[in-house]
């Protein structure tokens, strides 16, 4: 009998099932539409895994094929399809069995489902899976959270299936409840920031110096040998030189792809959760907003004909191309560091709020392989939070402080160039604003708070009084009259 079953056989489900089988574990598979069961079984035969992978056309036969305690790994579209699948499974599973949801699900949905299944004595976990179809087949980064007993039962399988680096398997128990889904959600938010920063970098090279895709690809290839080494930089270099297979005339496919980016919700959830937690995330927010603006393609085309920008893109560029590229590399790294800082701060805030006790060093470690944001920089992040688990913000790590202090002028020059040349670079600007706000001892928030007290009697704290004491000023005679009449609430 199989120790684990995969329910849901779209590309991710098929590849994960084959991955499990290739690691020597028997796996059962099923799907709402039986054709995909046949396809998966045929793939297993092609890869000489037929003895380890078995397909079933009915949920009952699928569940009956699993050894107790039964473990069902769901790779079903998030939302109502997951609820429908759980409803079917609850009629077939028994006390002590477990369900693992491997989709991009909102963490509160996972917590609600955990309470529902617990009433039946069934354990529930949410497990983020990153790496796309290639990762699912060859080793993803996996972010499980929920019932720790369930994790202990199945962790030997997960540890072999996950990607491996010199730091170990890219999976670890993250915490109770929806912690696994939450970490995966923020991982995707960081991914949004990373992708947008790279896109803005490409756009700057393209527009400031008119560099060709081949030249830009060469730059990214060189950067991928240094501290910017990452999966996203690597694939960007490849994308930039890919020819159009349809036309076969040597033209590049990138030049023909419509500049309209989609999103599936995790970036939006990350920004919403940042707001709910009171955490600033300007880089991630800018990346999300850039996608929304890109969707207004037709409006932008019309606007481009009537709203003018700077007269000449090159007129105000004061440094040469070599210096510009040197600045751009440093700027991209610092902006990326700010984006990671924002994401990790969101995770910490939610972890503190719900007592998840998420280990940020381990988050960085399991992101080092298999996932979309895998990068050399993650090793530094892992070490930073391992050496100082109470580090308040990644920007306060000594190695990051050093680079902020030596290279911030590069980030300033790049953002200044983008602004003066009329090139949209919201993620770069967001990162710089985040860094500048974080390093500023006294912000103009004093005025904002005074305004709030003026129009709404919201009160304020004073620098010359103990923290926690609140004060209200009678700003004008009319405020005094309102206060006497009871219109203001102190």
N, C-alpha and C positions, 0 to 999 in steps of 0.2 A: 504494500500500500504506500501511497505517497505521503510524505510529511507535510507537503504544502501544495495548495492549489491556487491557480491564477484565474480569476474571474474577470473577463474583459480582454478581448484579443484584437484591439487595434494595434497599431505599430508598436507602441510602448509595451503593451501586454505580451504580444508575441515575443518580442526581443528579450523581455525580462524572463519569461518562461524558458526560453532557450538558454539564457545565461544560467539559470538555476540548474537546468539539466546538465549543462556543460561542466558544472562544478561537481557532478557526481550525485546530485540529489534527485530522487524521483519526484516528479511534478505532474499534477493533473491540471487540465485546462478546460475551460468552457466559455461560452459566449452566448449572448441573447440570440444572435443570428448564427445558425449552425455552420454556414459556409466558412466562417473564419476559423472554426475548430478544425475543419478539413485542411485549410491552408496551413495552419500551425503544425498539424501532424505531419503534413508533407514536408514542411521545412525541417522538422526534426529528423525525418528519414534522410533527407539530403545531407544533413550535417552529422549523420551516424549517431543520432541521439534517440532513436525510436524506442529503445529499451527503457529509457528514462522519462519519456514524456508520453502521457496518455490523454486522449481527447474524449470528452463526453458531451452529448447533445442535450441532456436534461440536467437541471440543477440537482435533482435527487441523486442521480447516478454519480454526478460530480462529487457531491458531499459524501456519499457512501464509499467513494474510492480513497478517502483521506484517513490516515491513521489518527487515532485519538492521542492527545487533544487535537482536534482538527484546526487547521490554520488556513484561512482564505484570504488571499491577497487581492484586493480589488484594484483594478485599473480601469475604472469607469468614469465617464464624464462627470465632473463635479455638479452638485446640485440635486435636482429631483431624480435623475437616473441612479444616483447612489442610494437615495432613500428607497427607491423601488427595489433595488437589488437587495438591500438589507432586509426589507420586508419579506422577500422570498427566502432568504437565508435563515431568518429567525424561525421560520416554520420547519427548518431541517436540522439546524445545529442544536447541540446540547450544552448543558452547563459545563464550563471548563474549556469550551472551544473559544476560538478567537477570530476576529476580523481585523485586517489591516487595510486601511484606505491609503492607496498610494497616489491619489490624484492631487491636483492643486486645489485643495479645499480650504474654505475660510475656517479659521481655527474654532470659532464659536459653534459652527455646525458640527465639527468633530466632537466638541464637548457635549453637545446636546445628544448626539448619537451614542456617545459613551454611556450617558445616563440611561438612555433607552435600552441598550443591550445589557447593561448591568442588571436591569430588572429581570432578565432572563438567565442571569449567571454567565453571560458571554463577555469575554474581555475584548476591548476595542482599542486600536491604536491608529493614529494618523502618522503617515510616514511620507515625507517629501522625497521625491525622486528626481534628481537633476542630472542632466547630461544628454537629453534627447534620445533618439532611437539608438545612436551609437553607444551612448553611455549605458542604456538599458541592456544592450546585448553584451558589451565588453566590460562593464563595471561602472556603475553610477556612483554619485555621492548620494547617500541616503540619510534622511533626517527623521528618525522615529521618535515619537513621544506618545504618552498615554500610560497604559497599564504596564508597569515595570515587570510584573510577573510574566506577561505575554512576551515581552522583549527577551527575557532570560530563556524562555523556551525556544525561541526561534533565532537567537542571535548568532549561533554558529553558522546558520545558512546565510544570514545577512552579511556576516563578516567575510564570507568567501565570495559572495555575489558582488559586493561593493568594489569600487576601484581601490587600488592599493598604491601607496607612495612609500617612501622610506620612513615616513612617520606612522605607518600602519594603515589598516583598512579605513576607508572613508565613510565610516558609519559609527555612531555612538548613541547611547540612550541620552536624550536631551532633557527629559523631564516629564511631569504628569500632564494630564489634560490635552489641550491642543497645542502644546509647545512645539512639537515637530512640524506641524503645519504652519505655525507662526514663523518659525525660523526659515522654512522654505519660502514663505511669502516674502519675508524681508530679503532673503537671498535674491529673489526675483527683482525686488525693488533696487537692490544694489546693481543687479544686472542691467536694469533700465538705465541707471546712471552711467555705468561703464560704457554701454553701447552708444548713448547720446554723446558722451565726451569724445569717443573715437570718431563718431560721425562729424562732430563739430571740428575736430582736428583735421579730418579729411577735407572738409569744406574750406577751412582756412588755407590749407596748402593749395587747394584748387583755385581759390579766388584771390588770394593776396599775391601769389607769384605765378598763377596760371600753370601749376605743375600738372603733368599728365598722370593718368592712372598708373602707368608703369613706374614713373618716378616716385609717386606716393607709395606704391607697393614696396619699392626698394627701401624707402625710409622706414616703413613699418617692419620690414624684415630685419633691418639693422637694429631697430629698437627692441625687437623681440629677443635679442641676444643679451640685453641688459636688464635693468631693474623693472622695466615695463613688460617683461616676458609674461605672456598669458595666452590662453586659448583664443580669446577674442581678438587680440592683436594678430595672432597667427592666421586666423581665418580671414581677417580683413585684408591682409597682404595677398592672400589667395584670391579672394573675391575680386580685387581690383584688376587682376589680369585675366579673368575668365572671359573667353570669347563666346559670342552668341552662337550656340549650336544650331539654331534654326536658320539663321542667315548664312552662316559659313563664309563670311566675307572678311573675317578678321576684326570685325567690330566687337566692342565689349558689351556684355550683357548689362553691366551696371548702368551704362548710359541710357538704357532702354527701360529700366525698372521705374515705374511710377513712384514719385516721392510722396508716398502716402502710407504711413505706418499703422499697423493694427496693434491691438492689445487685448489680453484675455482676462484682465481684472486684478491680477496680483499686484501690479504697480499701483493701481488706484487704491487697493486695500492698504498697501504699505503707507501711502500718503495719508489716508484716513486714520490709520492707527497711530501714525506719528502725531497727528493733530489731537487725537483722543488722549495720547500719553503726554501731551505738552512738550514734544520733542521737535526741534527744528530740523527739516530735511530739505533744504532749498535745491540741492543738486538733483535729488530723486524727483522732487516736485517739478523741477524744470524739464527733466527728461519726459515725465508723463505729459506735461503741458505741450512739449514739442510734438509728441505723437498726436495730441488733439488738434493742434494747429496744422499739422501735416494733412489731416483728414479734410481740411477745408481747401482742397486743391483748386477747385474751380474758382472760389472766391479769391484765392491768392493770385491766380493768373490775371484776373481782372484788376486787382489792386496793384499788381506790378506795373500796369500800364498807366496808372494815374498818380500813384504815390512815389515820389522820387526819393532816392537815397543820395549818398555823397557823389560829387561830380566825377571823381576819379578814384578807383580803388587803390591805385598805386601811389597817388600823389603824396600821401602823408606817411608812407612807410619809411622810417628813418634808418633802419638797419638792413643789412644785406641778407641774402637768402640763407647763408650758412648760419649766421647768428640767429635768424628767425627760427630755423629748425632746431637749433640748440635750446632756445627759449621754449619752443613748443614741446619738446620732449620733457623738460623739467616741469612745465606748466601742467601737462597731462598727468604726470605722476602726482603732483600736489593736489590737483583737482580730484583725482581718483582716491587719494588718501582721505580727503574730506568727505567723499561720498561713502566710503567704507565706514568712516567715523560716525556718520549719520545713521547708517543701517544698524551698526552694532549698538548704538545708543538707544535706538528704538527697541531692540531685543532686550537690552538690560532693563529698560523702563517697564516693559510688559512683564518680564520675569520677576522683577521686584514687586510689581503690583499684585501678581497672582501666585507669588511664592513658588515659582517653577525652579529656581536655582540653576538656571542655564549657565553652562561654562563657556564663556566667549572664546577662550583659547581652543577648546575642542571644536567649536563652530568653525574657526579658521582652519583647524587641522583637517576636518572632514571635507572642507571645500577645496583642499589642495589638489584633489584628483577627481576625475569623473564629471565634475559639474561644469556649467557654462562659465562661471567666474573664476575657474582655477587659474592661479597666477603665482608668480614667484613672491610677490609682496605678501601673500598670505602667511608665509613662514615667519616673516617679521611680526605680523599681527599675532600669530600663535604664541611666539616667544614673549611678546609684550604683555599679553594678558596672563600668561603662565607665570612670569616673573612678578607681576603685580596684578592679581585678580581684582583689586579695588581701583584700578586705573579708571578715572572718571570719564575719560574720552581718549580715543586713539591719538588725537592731536597732542596729548600730553606725554606720549611715549618719548623718551629722550632721543631716540634715533629720528623720529618724525620731527621733533622740535628742531633738531640740527638742520634738517633739510628745509624746513619752513624758514628758518633764519637765514640760510644761505641762498635759497633759490626762489624766494617769493617775488623778487623783482621780475623774474621771467614770467610768472603767472600774471603779474600786473601789466607787463608789456603786451602779452598776448591778448588779455581781455581789453586793454586800451585799443589795440589794433582792431579787434573785432568791432568795438563800439564806433570808433572813428571811421571805419570803412563800411559800416552798415551791414556787417555780416552777423547773422543771428548766432549767438553763443550763450544761451541762457544757462546751460549747465556749468560752463566755465565761470560765468559771472556769479552763479549761485554758490559755487565752491569758494570763490574769493570772498564773497560777502559773509559766508559762514565762518571762514578763517578770521576775517577782520573783526566780526562781531564777537567771536569767542575770545580773541586776544585783547579786547578793549575793556579796561577796568570800569569805565563809566560811560554808559550808553545814553542816548537821548530819551531812553525810556522814562527818565524822570519827568520830562515834559508830557509824555503820553499819559503817565499816571496823574499828573496835575490836571490835564484836560479831563480825564475820567472823573476826578474828584469835582471839578468845576461843574460839569453838566449832569453828573449822576451821583455825587456824594459817595463815591466808591472808597474813599479814604486812601491813605498812603502810609508807608513806613518812613522814618527819618534816619539819616546817616548818623546823627548825633544822639540817637536814643537807642535803647536796647531793641534787638530784633524781636518782632512779634507784637510790638506796640503800634497801634494804628491811630492815625490822626486825620482830622478834617479841617479845612480852611474855609472861613467865610470870605469868599473871594470878592463879593460886591455887596452893596446894601440890599440888593434884591435877593441875594442868597440868604442874608440875615432875616429878611421878612419871610422868605419861604421856609426857613428853618423854624422860625417861631410858629408859623401856621401849621407846621408838621408835614410839609410837602416833601422834605428830604428825610431820608432814613439813615441815621448815623450808626 
